[in-house]
Amino acid sequence: MLQAIVGFHQDEEQHWVADLACGHAQHVRHDPPWQNRPWVVTEAGRKGKLGAELNCLKCGGAVAPK
């Protein structure tokens, strides 16, 4: 289920996590070549993604909720 990004925070390992409108969170790592998200490493890049939608795996039932 697509959910809008409403903010970002870093986890205990300093990886970036997107806060979603549904209340869930999703990692948005820049870890080439597996995950190519260079926008996440700058404040301007993260601000530019506010409102963008990500597929929430928890809302979609692909991951058991905690």
N, CA, C and O atoms as a GROMACS GRO file, in nm:
protein
  264
    1MET      N    1   0.084  -0.117   0.000
    1MET     CA    2   0.000   0.000   0.000
    1MET      C    3   0.089   0.124   0.000
    1MET      O    4   0.179   0.136   0.083
    2LEU      N    5   0.066   0.215  -0.092
    2LEU     CA    6   0.148   0.336  -0.101
    2LEU      C    7   0.114   0.433   0.012
    2LEU      O    8  -0.003   0.458   0.042
    3GLN      N    9   0.218   0.486   0.073
    3GLN     CA   10   0.204   0.582   0.183
    3GLN      C   11   0.302   0.697   0.160
    3GLN      O   12   0.414   0.675   0.113
    4ALA      N   13   0.260   0.818   0.192
    4ALA     CA   14   0.345   0.937   0.174
    4ALA      C   15   0.453   0.943   0.282
    4ALA      O   16   0.430   0.906   0.397
    5ILE      N   17   0.571   0.991   0.242
    5ILE     CA   18   0.679   1.018   0.337
    5ILE      C   19   0.648   1.150   0.406
    5ILE      O   20   0.626   1.252   0.341
    6VAL      N   21   0.646   1.148   0.540
    6VAL     CA   22   0.615   1.270   0.615
    6VAL      C   23   0.735   1.322   0.694
    6VAL      O   24   0.730   1.431   0.751
    7GLY      N   25   0.842   1.245   0.698
    7GLY     CA   26   0.962   1.287   0.769
    7GLY      C   27   1.070   1.180   0.762
    7GLY      O   28   1.051   1.075   0.700
    8PHE      N   29   1.182   1.208   0.826
    8PHE     CA   30   1.295   1.115   0.828
    8PHE      C   31   1.359   1.118   0.966
    8PHE      O   32   1.354   1.219   1.036
    9HIS      N   33   1.418   1.007   1.003
    9HIS     CA   34   1.502   1.002   1.123
    9HIS      C   35   1.612   0.898   1.099
    9HIS      O   36   1.606   0.820   1.004
   10GLN      N   37   1.711   0.898   1.186
   10GLN     CA   38   1.817   0.799   1.176
   10GLN      C   39   1.799   0.696   1.286
   10GLN      O   40   1.761   0.729   1.398
   11ASP      N   41   1.827   0.570   1.252
   11ASP     CA   42   1.820   0.463   1.352
   11ASP      C   43   1.947   0.461   1.436
   11ASP      O   44   2.034   0.547   1.420
   12GLU      N   45   1.958   0.364   1.524
   12GLU     CA   46   2.073   0.358   1.615
   12GLU      C   47   2.205   0.334   1.543
   12GLU      O   48   2.312   0.359   1.600
   13GLU      N   49   2.200   0.286   1.419
   13GLU     CA   50   2.322   0.265   1.339
   13GLU      C   51   2.344   0.379   1.239
   13GLU      O   52   2.429   0.368   1.151
   14GLN      N   53   2.268   0.488   1.253
   14GLN     CA   54   2.279   0.608   1.170
   14GLN      C   55   2.233   0.586   1.026
   14GLN      O   56   2.274   0.660   0.936
   15HIS      N   57   2.148   0.484   1.003
   15HIS     CA   58   2.086   0.464   0.872
   15HIS      C   59   1.960   0.549   0.867
   15HIS      O   60   1.891   0.564   0.968
   16TRP      N   61   1.929   0.605   0.750
   16TRP     CA   62   1.810   0.688   0.736
   16TRP      C   63   1.685   0.604   0.722
   16TRP      O   64   1.683   0.501   0.654
   17VAL      N   65   1.580   0.650   0.790
   17VAL     CA   66   1.451   0.582   0.792
   17VAL      C   67   1.344   0.686   0.755
   17VAL      O   68   1.341   0.796   0.809
   18ALA      N   69   1.257   0.648   0.662
   18ALA     CA   70   1.146   0.735   0.623
   18ALA      C   71   1.029   0.711   0.718
   18ALA      O   72   0.992   0.596   0.744
   19ASP      N   73   0.970   0.819   0.769
   19ASP     CA   74   0.849   0.812   0.849
   19ASP      C   75   0.732   0.825   0.752
   19ASP      O   76   0.726   0.921   0.675
   20LEU      N   77   0.640   0.730   0.756
   20LEU     CA   78   0.530   0.727   0.661
   20LEU      C   79   0.400   0.778   0.724
   20LEU      O   80   0.384   0.774   0.846
   21ALA      N   81   0.309   0.826   0.640
   21ALA     CA   82   0.182   0.882   0.686
   21ALA      C   83   0.101   0.782   0.767
   21ALA      O   84   0.021   0.822   0.852
   22CYS      N   85   0.118   0.655   0.743
   22CYS     CA   86   0.042   0.551   0.813
   22CYS      C   87   0.092   0.528   0.955
   22CYS      O   88   0.028   0.459   1.034
   23GLY      N   89   0.207   0.586   0.988
   23GLY     CA   90   0.267   0.567   1.120
   23GLY      C   91   0.378   0.464   1.122
   23GLY      O   92   0.448   0.450   1.223
   24HIS      N   93   0.397   0.393   1.012
   24HIS     CA   94   0.507   0.297   1.003
   24HIS      C   95   0.633   0.369   0.955
   24HIS      O   96   0.628   0.487   0.920
   25ALA      N   97   0.743   0.298   0.953
   25ALA     CA   98   0.871   0.353   0.908
   25ALA      C   99   0.937   0.253   0.814
   25ALA      O  100   0.913   0.133   0.823
   26GLN      N  101   1.021   0.305   0.725
   26GLN     CA  102   1.091   0.218   0.630
   26GLN      C  103   1.231   0.271   0.604
   26GLN      O  104   1.249   0.390   0.578
   27HIS      N  105   1.331   0.183   0.612
   27HIS     CA  106   1.468   0.224   0.583
   27HIS      C  107   1.479   0.269   0.437
   27HIS      O  108   1.418   0.209   0.348
   28VAL      N  109   1.556   0.373   0.415
   28VAL     CA  110   1.584   0.424   0.280
   28VAL      C  111   1.735   0.443   0.267
   28VAL      O  112   1.784   0.555   0.253
   29ARG      N  113   1.805   0.334   0.271
   29ARG     CA  114   1.952   0.337   0.267
   29ARG      C  115   2.005   0.367   0.127
   29ARG      O  116   1.944   0.333   0.026
   30HIS      N  117   2.120   0.432   0.126
   30HIS     CA  118   2.198   0.447   0.003
   30HIS      C  119   2.316   0.353   0.020
   30HIS      O  120   2.412   0.384   0.089
   31ASP      N  121   2.307   0.237  -0.044
   31ASP     CA  122   2.406   0.131  -0.026
   31ASP      C  123   2.434   0.066  -0.162
   31ASP      O  124   2.399  -0.050  -0.185
   32PRO      N  125   2.499   0.143  -0.252
   32PRO     CA  126   2.526   0.089  -0.386
   32PRO      C  127   2.609  -0.039  -0.379
   32PRO      O  128   2.691  -0.052  -0.288
   33PRO      N  129   2.592  -0.130  -0.468
   33PRO     CA  130   2.503  -0.128  -0.584
   33PRO      C  131   2.362  -0.181  -0.554
   33PRO      O  132   2.277  -0.182  -0.643
   34TRP      N  133   2.338  -0.225  -0.433
   34TRP     CA  134   2.208  -0.287  -0.401
   34TRP      C  135   2.096  -0.184  -0.390
   34TRP      O  136   1.987  -0.206  -0.443
   35GLN      N  137   2.120  -0.074  -0.323
   35GLN     CA  138   2.020   0.031  -0.307
   35GLN      C  139   2.083   0.164  -0.346
   35GLN      O  140   2.177   0.210  -0.282
   36ASN      N  141   2.032   0.223  -0.452
   36ASN     CA  142   2.091   0.345  -0.505
   36ASN      C  143   1.998   0.463  -0.476
   36ASN      O  144   1.909   0.495  -0.556
   37ARG      N  145   2.019   0.526  -0.362
   37ARG     CA  146   1.938   0.641  -0.322
   37ARG      C  147   2.030   0.754  -0.274
   37ARG      O  148   2.032   0.786  -0.155
   38PRO      N  149   2.105   0.816  -0.364
   38PRO     CA  150   2.199   0.921  -0.323
   38PRO      C  151   2.129   1.040  -0.259
   38PRO      O  152   2.191   1.114  -0.182
   39TRP      N  153   2.001   1.062  -0.290
   39TRP     CA  154   1.927   1.174  -0.234
   39TRP      C  155   1.916   1.167  -0.082
   39TRP      O  156   1.897   1.270  -0.017
   40VAL      N  157   1.926   1.048  -0.024
   40VAL     CA  158   1.904   1.034   0.120
   40VAL      C  159   2.019   1.090   0.203
   40VAL      O  160   2.002   1.115   0.322
   41VAL      N  161   2.135   1.108   0.144
   41VAL     CA  162   2.252   1.151   0.222
   41VAL      C  163   2.260   1.302   0.243
   41VAL      O  164   2.346   1.350   0.316
   42THR      N  165   2.170   1.379   0.178
   42THR     CA  166   2.170   1.523   0.198
   42THR      C  167   2.034   1.570   0.252
   42THR      O  168   1.931   1.510   0.224
   43GLU      N  169   2.038   1.676   0.330
   43GLU     CA  170   1.914   1.731   0.384
   43GLU      C  171   1.822   1.778   0.270
   43GLU      O  172   1.701   1.754   0.274
   44ALA      N  173   1.879   1.843   0.170
   44ALA     CA  174   1.799   1.890   0.056
   44ALA      C  175   1.735   1.772  -0.017
   44ALA      O  176   1.620   1.780  -0.060
   45GLY      N  177   1.810   1.665  -0.032
   45GLY     CA  178   1.756   1.546  -0.100
   45GLY      C  179   1.639   1.486  -0.023
   45GLY      O  180   1.538   1.449  -0.083
   46ARG      N  181   1.653   1.477   0.110
   46ARG     CA  182   1.544   1.423   0.191
   46ARG      C  183   1.422   1.515   0.186
   46ARG      O  184   1.309   1.467   0.174
   47LYS      N  185   1.444   1.645   0.197
   47LYS     CA  186   1.331   1.740   0.190
   47LYS      C  187   1.259   1.728   0.057
   47LYS      O  188   1.136   1.741   0.051
   48GLY      N  189   1.333   1.705  -0.048
   48GLY     CA  190   1.273   1.690  -0.180
   48GLY      C  191   1.186   1.566  -0.195
   48GLY      O  192   1.105   1.559  -0.287
   49LYS      N  193   1.202   1.470  -0.106
   49LYS     CA  194   1.122   1.346  -0.112
   49LYS      C  195   1.002   1.348  -0.018
   49LYS      O  196   0.922   1.255  -0.019
   50LEU      N  197   0.988   1.454   0.062
   50LEU     CA  198   0.869   1.464   0.147
   50LEU      C  199   0.744   1.464   0.058
   50LEU      O  200   0.738   1.539  -0.039
   51GLY      N  201   0.649   1.383   0.092
   51GLY     CA  202   0.527   1.371   0.012
   51GLY      C  203   0.534   1.261  -0.093
   51GLY      O  204   0.431   1.216  -0.143
   52ALA      N  205   0.656   1.216  -0.126
   52ALA     CA  206   0.669   1.104  -0.221
   52ALA      C  207   0.612   0.980  -0.154
   52ALA      O  208   0.608   0.971  -0.031
   53GLU      N  209   0.570   0.884  -0.233
   53GLU     CA  210   0.509   0.764  -0.178
   53GLU      C  211   0.602   0.644  -0.186
   53GLU      O  212   0.673   0.624  -0.285
   54LEU      N  213   0.600   0.566  -0.079
   54LEU     CA  214   0.670   0.439  -0.074
   54LEU      C  215   0.568   0.330  -0.048
   54LEU      O  216   0.462   0.355   0.011
   55ASN      N  217   0.599   0.210  -0.093
   55ASN     CA  218   0.512   0.097  -0.066
   55ASN      C  219   0.536   0.050   0.077
   55ASN      O  220   0.644  -0.001   0.108
   56CYS      N  221   0.436   0.068   0.165
   56CYS     CA  222   0.450   0.024   0.305
   56CYS      C  223   0.424  -0.125   0.311
   56CYS      O  224   0.312  -0.172   0.290
   57LEU      N  225   0.530  -0.200   0.341
   57LEU     CA  226   0.517  -0.345   0.347
   57LEU      C  227   0.432  -0.390   0.463
   57LEU      O  228   0.365  -0.492   0.455
   58LYS      N  229   0.433  -0.313   0.572
   58LYS     CA  230   0.352  -0.351   0.688
   58LYS      C  231   0.203  -0.331   0.659
   58LYS      O  232   0.122  -0.416   0.695
   59CYS      N  233   0.167  -0.221   0.595
   59CYS     CA  234   0.026  -0.197   0.560
   59CYS      C  235  -0.021  -0.296   0.455
   59CYS      O  236  -0.137  -0.338   0.454
   60GLY      N  237   0.069  -0.334   0.366
   60GLY     CA  238   0.034  -0.426   0.259
   60GLY      C  239   0.029  -0.570   0.302
   60GLY      O  240  -0.010  -0.657   0.224
   61GLY      N  241   0.067  -0.598   0.426
   61GLY     CA  242   0.061  -0.734   0.478
   61GLY      C  243   0.180  -0.821   0.444
   61GLY      O  244   0.180  -0.940   0.475
   62ALA      N  245   0.284  -0.765   0.380
   62ALA     CA  246   0.400  -0.845   0.343
   62ALA      C  247   0.491  -0.873   0.462
   62ALA      O  248   0.569  -0.968   0.459
   63VAL      N  249   0.480  -0.792   0.566
   63VAL     CA  250   0.562  -0.808   0.686
   63VAL      C  251   0.468  -0.812   0.806
   63VAL      O  252   0.375  -0.732   0.815
   64ALA      N  253   0.493  -0.903   0.895
   64ALA     CA  254   0.410  -0.909   1.017
   64ALA      C  255   0.433  -0.786   1.100
   64ALA      O  256   0.548  -0.752   1.127
   65PRO      N  257   0.326  -0.715   1.142
   65PRO     CA  258   0.344  -0.594   1.225
   65PRO      C  259   0.403  -0.629   1.360
   65PRO      O  260   0.379  -0.736   1.415
   66LYS      N  261   0.480  -0.534   1.414
   66LYS     CA  262   0.542  -0.556   1.546
   66LYS      C  263   0.451  -0.501   1.653
   66LYS      O  264   0.484  -0.509   1.772
   0.00000   0.00000   0.00000
